[in-house]
Each structure stands twice: as C-alpha cells, then as structure tokens.
Amino acid sequence: MGKKSKRNSGPRSGSDRAEKLARRAAERENAESAVNRPFAGIAAECDLVAMREFVPSATATLPLRDNARSITVATVLPGAVAALTRDVDGTPEGFVAVQVQAYSDDLGADLAGSIAWAQNAEPAESLSAANPGDDTPALADLIDPDAQLDITVHQSFNWWIPEGIEPAPEVAATVQHANETIMPSARVNADGVVAAWWVDAGEKAHIRWVRPEDEDQLMLALARVHATGDLHLGEGSRFAGSFRTQGLLVPVFDLDREKHPDEWAPGLVALAARLDEALAVDAPLTTAERRARDGLRGRQVTLIR
C-alpha cells in the first residue's frame, strides 16, 4: 500500500500556521458580529470614536440623566480598566474609559455597563471589564443623547493621580512611562465643526476629522471636492487619506507643524461648507469624480479592533 498523501490535509494541530489561521478566523468572526456604529444616536458619537481610537489623554464629564454621582469619561484609565471610583472630599466620583483592555462586540453597551457600575460602586473600587448583559441599560438611557461633550485635553497622564495624593513608586513609574509616549494633541475649535483632532506626530502634524455621515455618502462627497482640487485645509495642508472605524469615515490631513492647531479652524469651516454642498448633490459622479473616488479608496484603510 502506498504512503498516504499529506497534500491538502491542512495544517497540523498546534502548529504556528494553525494558530495563525485560528486567530484570523476569530478576528473575522469578531468583526462580523461587532456592532457597526456602537455610539449611533448619541450627539457626541464622533468625539467618543476619536477618544476610543486615537486621542491619547482626554476627559469629559458625562451629561447623565441621573446626576446623583459625577462620572467622567476618559480615553484610558490606569491598567486600561473599564471603570474606577474615587473619594473626592468625601464625595464618590466615577471614571469610565473607552480605551480598555477587555471589551465586547458592542462598545456602546460596554460604556453603558461601565457607567451603570460606576454609579453604584464604592470608592476605590475598579472594574476590569464591563461585561454588559441583557439587563444593561442602553447608553441613551444613561446619558443625554443630544448633548455634546465638554472635553478637556491633557498633555500628560498626571490626572491619573488624585490631587494631594503621594503615589506609590510603581504608580509614579507607570505614569512617567505613559507620559513619555504621549504625543501633543488638541481638539480644534472651529464654528460648527466637531471631532477635528490635531496631533503632532513628530515629523508631521495631522488633523483627523471624524465625520458623522454614512461612509459611502461621505466618500462620494470627498470625491466631488477632490476632483475640483479643493480637498484641503488651506496652505500648508495636504489630504493624506482616510480610515474607517466604528462605522464612520475619518479623513486625515498632513499639516505644517509650525502652525497652532486653531489656525486650521478657518480651513475646516471652509471645507465643511464644501462637503455640505457636495453631500447635497444626488447626480451620478462625473468621469473626473469617479477617478478621484477610486484614488481616495486606494488610500483608505480600516481599523480593526
């Protein structure tokens, strides 16, 4: 009897290739089951997405429907926990994070679960993972869905240590290490523009602008504007591409590092007006606009959690 062929028998169980294939399959399954727009229906959706995906250090007091306890949403908390509580002058305060170590396929439900926990937890407690369930309230039932966030951007993680507290050496070392990796960031103040975030990445500065429109519709609008040569924020800026995350499209612009973040506000307002005009057009794309769209798609990436 001839030897049994090993061709097409698949990777050996326990092999590196088998483990890689298993990881990829799990990633695909998680991506397919994930809620596409976890913060949909919340006015602060775009800023929450920015805080979740790329803002280093920022906080905002949540506009709670029940104001019994102040709760702050943060980009990330020590240990990348989902939530923690502190005693501030005898008053318990809660903190919840959007950049966490453990999360489910519904980031909105995770945030709601963290808020619900922080409303009732004792001071000095922490929650490693939200683990939302069927009884977890909807995010819009816990916070005012029509309110924007009043965000404070921090250039360090020193706010991790409560004022007047002398941290343990290991805690101080953790904060110092985190501070060494942070990049200068700012939320650009521009009339009628939300979630335009500036960052100094070293060789270049960038603005990442989280937009609330349907991804496909915004791509068409970007193509129409790009075809006219007007997809920019003014002198010293260049459209670099876009990425998709949490069901939204995020245009990215390379910038002159020497300008202050708010110097880009007029350019953002002007581009917002051009995009609004393009979004209102329902005619088919012209040949030039189709070429522009295809070029933009070639520079688009998708962030996978």
C-alpha positions as CSV (number, residue, x, y, z in Angstrom):
1,M,0.0,0.0,0.0
2,G,1.4,3.4,-1.0
3,K,2.0,6.1,1.5
4,K,-0.9,8.3,2.4
5,S,-0.7,11.7,0.8
6,K,-0.4,14.7,3.2
7,R,-1.4,17.1,0.4
8,N,-4.4,19.2,1.4
9,S,-4.6,17.6,4.8
10,G,-4.4,21.1,6.4
11,P,-2.0,22.4,9.0
12,R,-1.0,20.2,11.9
13,S,-2.9,20.9,15.1
14,G,-0.8,23.0,17.4
15,S,1.5,24.3,14.5
16,D,2.3,28.0,14.2
17,R,0.3,28.1,10.9
18,A,-2.7,26.5,12.5
19,E,-2.6,29.0,15.4
20,K,-2.4,31.9,12.9
21,L,-5.3,30.6,10.9
22,A,-7.3,30.2,14.1
23,R,-6.5,33.8,15.2
24,R,-7.5,35.2,11.8
25,A,-10.8,33.2,11.8
26,A,-11.5,34.6,15.3
27,E,-10.8,38.1,14.1
28,R,-13.1,37.7,11.2
29,E,-15.8,36.3,13.4
30,N,-15.5,39.2,15.9
31,A,-15.5,41.8,13.1
32,E,-18.7,40.3,11.6
33,S,-20.5,40.2,14.9
34,A,-19.4,43.6,16.1
35,V,-22.0,46.4,16.2
36,N,-21.1,48.6,13.3
37,R,-21.9,52.0,14.9
38,P,-21.8,51.4,18.7
39,F,-22.3,55.1,19.6
40,A,-25.0,55.8,16.9
41,G,-27.8,58.1,18.2
42,I,-25.5,59.9,20.6
43,A,-24.7,63.5,19.6
44,A,-21.2,63.0,20.9
45,E,-20.7,59.9,18.7
46,C,-17.8,61.4,16.7
47,D,-15.8,62.6,19.8
48,L,-16.4,59.3,21.5
49,V,-15.0,57.5,18.5
50,A,-12.0,59.8,18.4
51,M,-11.4,59.2,22.1
52,R,-11.7,55.5,21.6
53,E,-9.4,55.2,18.6
54,F,-6.6,57.8,18.7
55,V,-6.8,60.6,21.3
56,P,-4.1,59.9,23.9
57,S,-5.3,61.6,27.0
58,A,-8.6,63.4,27.4
59,T,-11.6,63.5,29.8
60,A,-15.1,64.9,29.9
61,T,-17.9,64.9,32.5
62,L,-20.7,62.8,31.1
63,P,-24.2,64.5,30.7
64,L,-26.0,62.0,32.9
65,R,-29.8,61.7,33.0
66,D,-29.4,60.8,36.7
67,N,-27.0,63.3,38.3
68,A,-26.7,61.5,41.6
69,R,-23.0,61.0,41.1
70,S,-20.5,62.7,38.8
71,I,-19.0,60.4,36.2
72,T,-16.1,61.3,33.9
73,V,-15.4,59.5,30.6
74,A,-11.7,59.2,29.8
75,T,-9.7,57.9,27.0
76,V,-7.8,55.4,29.1
77,L,-7.5,54.7,32.9
78,P,-4.6,53.1,34.8
79,G,-4.3,49.5,33.9
80,A,-6.7,50.0,31.0
81,V,-9.6,49.1,33.3
82,A,-13.1,49.8,32.2
83,A,-14.0,51.9,35.3
84,L,-12.9,53.0,38.7
85,T,-14.2,55.2,41.6
86,R,-12.6,57.7,43.8
87,D,-13.5,59.5,47.0
88,V,-13.1,63.3,46.4
89,D,-13.5,65.3,49.6
90,G,-16.0,62.7,50.9
91,T,-17.9,62.5,47.6
92,P,-17.7,59.4,45.4
93,E,-16.9,60.1,41.8
94,G,-16.8,57.6,38.9
95,F,-14.5,57.3,35.9
96,V,-15.2,55.2,32.8
97,A,-12.9,54.6,29.9
98,V,-13.3,53.9,26.1
99,Q,-9.8,52.5,25.6
100,V,-9.9,49.3,27.6
101,Q,-8.0,46.0,27.7
102,A,-11.2,43.8,27.5
103,Y,-14.2,44.6,25.5
104,S,-17.2,43.0,23.8
105,D,-18.6,43.3,20.3
106,D,-20.7,46.3,21.3
107,L,-18.6,49.2,22.6
108,G,-21.7,51.3,23.3
109,A,-23.1,48.6,25.6
110,D,-19.6,48.3,27.3
111,L,-19.6,52.0,28.0
112,A,-23.2,51.8,29.3
113,G,-22.2,48.9,31.6
114,S,-19.3,50.8,32.9
115,I,-21.5,53.9,33.7
116,A,-24.1,51.7,35.4
117,W,-21.4,50.1,37.6
118,A,-19.7,53.4,38.4
119,Q,-23.0,54.9,39.6
120,N,-23.2,52.5,42.5
121,A,-19.7,51.3,43.2
122,E,-17.9,52.0,46.5
123,P,-14.9,54.4,46.4
124,A,-11.5,53.0,45.5
125,E,-13.1,50.1,43.5
126,S,-12.2,49.2,39.9
127,L,-13.9,47.3,37.1
128,S,-11.6,45.3,34.8
129,A,-14.3,44.7,32.1
130,A,-17.8,45.9,31.7
131,N,-19.3,42.6,30.5
132,P,-22.7,44.1,29.5
133,G,-25.8,41.8,29.7
134,D,-29.4,41.8,28.7
135,D,-30.2,43.9,31.7
136,T,-27.6,46.6,30.9
137,P,-29.4,49.9,30.1
138,A,-29.0,51.5,26.7
139,L,-26.3,54.2,26.6
140,A,-29.0,56.8,25.5
141,D,-31.0,55.9,28.7
142,L,-28.0,56.8,30.9
143,I,-26.7,60.0,29.2
144,D,-28.4,62.8,27.4
145,P,-28.2,61.7,23.8
146,D,-28.5,65.3,22.5
147,A,-25.6,66.7,24.5
148,Q,-22.1,67.3,23.2
149,L,-19.1,66.6,25.4
150,D,-17.1,69.4,27.0
151,I,-13.7,67.7,26.6
152,T,-10.5,68.6,28.4
153,V,-7.4,67.5,26.5
154,H,-4.4,66.6,28.7
155,Q,-0.8,66.6,27.5
156,S,0.1,64.0,30.2
157,F,-1.4,61.3,32.4
158,N,-0.7,63.1,35.6
159,W,-4.5,63.4,36.2
160,W,-4.4,59.6,36.9
161,I,-3.1,60.6,40.4
162,P,-5.6,62.4,42.5
163,E,-4.5,65.9,43.7
164,G,-2.8,65.8,47.1
165,I,-2.0,62.1,46.9
166,E,1.6,60.8,47.0
167,P,1.7,57.9,44.6
168,A,3.4,54.6,45.3
169,P,6.8,54.3,43.4
170,E,5.3,51.8,40.9
171,V,2.4,54.0,40.2
172,A,4.6,57.0,39.6
173,A,6.8,55.0,37.3
174,T,3.7,53.9,35.3
175,V,2.5,57.5,34.9
176,Q,6.0,58.6,33.9
177,H,6.3,55.8,31.3
178,A,2.9,56.8,29.9
179,N,3.9,60.5,29.7
180,E,7.0,59.6,27.7
181,T,4.9,58.1,24.9
182,I,2.2,60.7,24.6
183,M,2.0,63.0,21.5
184,P,0.9,66.6,21.8
185,S,-2.8,66.7,20.8
186,A,-5.7,69.2,20.6
187,R,-9.3,69.3,19.6
188,V,-9.6,72.1,17.1
189,N,-12.0,74.9,18.0
190,A,-14.0,75.8,14.8
191,D,-17.5,77.0,14.5
192,G,-19.9,74.2,13.5
193,V,-17.1,71.7,13.4
194,V,-16.9,68.8,15.9
195,A,-14.4,66.0,16.4
196,A,-11.5,67.5,14.4
197,W,-8.4,66.4,16.3
198,W,-4.9,67.8,15.8
199,V,-1.8,65.8,16.7
200,D,1.9,66.5,16.4
201,A,3.3,63.1,15.4
202,G,7.0,64.3,15.2
203,E,7.9,64.7,11.5
204,K,4.4,65.9,10.6
205,A,1.3,67.2,12.3
206,H,-2.1,65.8,11.3
207,I,-5.8,66.5,11.7
208,R,-8.0,63.5,11.9
209,W,-11.6,64.6,11.4
210,V,-14.3,62.1,12.5
211,R,-17.4,62.7,10.3
212,P,-21.0,61.6,11.2
213,E,-22.2,60.9,7.7
214,D,-22.8,57.5,6.1
215,E,-19.4,56.3,4.9
216,D,-20.4,55.8,1.3
217,Q,-22.1,59.1,1.0
218,L,-19.2,60.9,2.6
219,M,-16.8,59.2,0.2
220,L,-18.8,60.5,-2.8
221,A,-18.7,64.0,-1.3
222,L,-14.9,63.8,-0.7
223,A,-14.5,62.6,-4.4
224,R,-16.5,65.6,-5.7
225,V,-14.5,68.1,-3.7
226,H,-11.2,66.3,-4.5
227,A,-12.0,66.5,-8.3
228,T,-12.0,70.3,-8.0
229,G,-8.7,70.4,-6.2
230,D,-10.3,71.7,-3.0
231,L,-9.9,68.8,-0.6
232,H,-7.5,70.6,1.8
233,L,-7.5,72.9,4.8
234,G,-5.6,75.7,3.2
235,E,-1.9,76.5,2.6
236,G,0.4,74.0,4.3
237,S,-2.1,71.2,4.3
238,R,-2.5,68.1,2.2
239,F,-5.1,65.4,2.2
240,A,-3.3,62.2,3.3
241,G,-6.1,59.6,3.1
242,S,-8.9,58.3,5.3
243,F,-9.7,55.4,7.6
244,R,-12.8,53.6,8.6
245,T,-13.6,52.8,12.2
246,Q,-16.8,52.3,14.3
247,G,-18.9,52.7,11.2
248,L,-17.5,56.2,10.4
249,L,-15.1,57.6,7.9
250,V,-12.2,59.7,9.2
251,P,-10.4,62.0,6.7
252,V,-6.8,62.7,7.6
253,F,-4.7,65.8,6.6
254,D,-1.0,66.3,6.8
255,L,-0.1,69.8,8.1
256,D,2.6,72.3,8.6
257,R,3.8,71.6,12.2
258,E,4.6,75.3,12.8
259,K,1.0,76.4,12.9
260,H,-1.1,76.4,16.1
261,P,-4.0,73.8,16.0
262,D,-6.6,76.6,16.0
263,E,-5.0,78.2,12.9
264,W,-6.6,75.4,10.9
265,A,-10.1,76.3,12.1
266,P,-10.9,78.6,9.1
267,G,-9.8,75.9,6.7
268,L,-12.0,73.3,8.5
269,V,-15.0,75.6,8.3
270,A,-14.5,76.3,4.6
271,L,-14.0,72.6,3.8
272,A,-17.1,71.7,5.9
273,A,-19.1,74.1,3.7
274,R,-17.7,72.5,0.5
275,L,-18.5,69.0,1.8
276,D,-22.1,70.0,2.8
277,E,-22.6,71.3,-0.8
278,A,-21.2,68.0,-2.2
279,L,-23.3,65.9,0.1
280,A,-26.5,67.6,-1.2
281,V,-25.7,66.6,-4.8
282,D,-27.5,63.4,-5.9
283,A,-26.3,63.3,-9.5
284,P,-24.1,60.5,-10.7
285,L,-20.3,61.1,-10.4
286,T,-18.6,62.6,-13.4
287,T,-15.7,60.8,-15.0
288,A,-13.2,63.1,-13.1
289,E,-15.1,62.5,-9.9
290,R,-15.0,58.7,-10.4
291,R,-11.3,58.9,-10.9
292,A,-11.0,60.9,-7.7
293,R,-13.2,58.4,-5.8
294,D,-11.0,55.5,-7.0
295,G,-7.9,57.3,-5.9
296,L,-9.4,58.1,-2.5
297,R,-10.4,54.5,-2.0
298,G,-6.9,53.4,-2.7
299,R,-5.7,55.5,0.3
300,Q,-8.4,54.2,2.7
301,V,-7.7,51.8,5.5
302,T,-9.9,50.1,8.1
303,L,-9.0,50.0,11.7
304,I,-9.8,46.6,13.2
305,R,-10.2,46.4,17.0
